[in-house]
Amino acid sequence: MSKPSKKSTMQQTAEEAKEYLSPDKSKSKKKKGTKQGDKPKKKGKGVSRSIKAGLEFPVGRIHRHLREGKFANRVGAGAPVYLAAVLEYLTAEVLELAGNAAIDHGKQRVVPRHIHLAIKSDRELNKFLNGVTIHGGGIIPRALPVLPKKK
């Protein structure tokens, strides 16, 4: 029995790299659709930027609104993706709190009142949306300090 020759990992890696980089005529790839008479490959359906970013909000539409709104002369490719992610996060946060408020009131449907209560109950959202008026939101129930307390 002869022992198989052991090569170091560096030697194996170097040999694999040489094999990969060496031009092999038998494995050369030809472009399809280059000869006359060949039909070019049909392209598959495109993937939206929202799907690429893993978002539900439309990145393309936000990009269009940023361009048409004339907020700046040029809009980078990452700006609408980031803005869509921020809007999606804020929407999810508000809807989660509003859903909890609806459940607390024994309802299954979220109405503007629940959204208003959710925003006012959260310190950070209340500070962020301080000057916002929600139509149909009502007022926050609280007792004024000037009123006498019931006995």
Secondary structure, 3 states (H helix, E strand, C coil): CCCCCCCCHHHHHHHHHHHHHCCCHHHCCCCCCCCCCCCCCCCCCCCCHHHHHCCCCCHHHHHHHHHHCCCCCCCCCCHHHHHHHHHHHHHHHHHHHHHHHHHHCCCCCCCHHHHHHHHHHCHHHHHHCCCCCCCCCCCCCCCCCCCCCCC
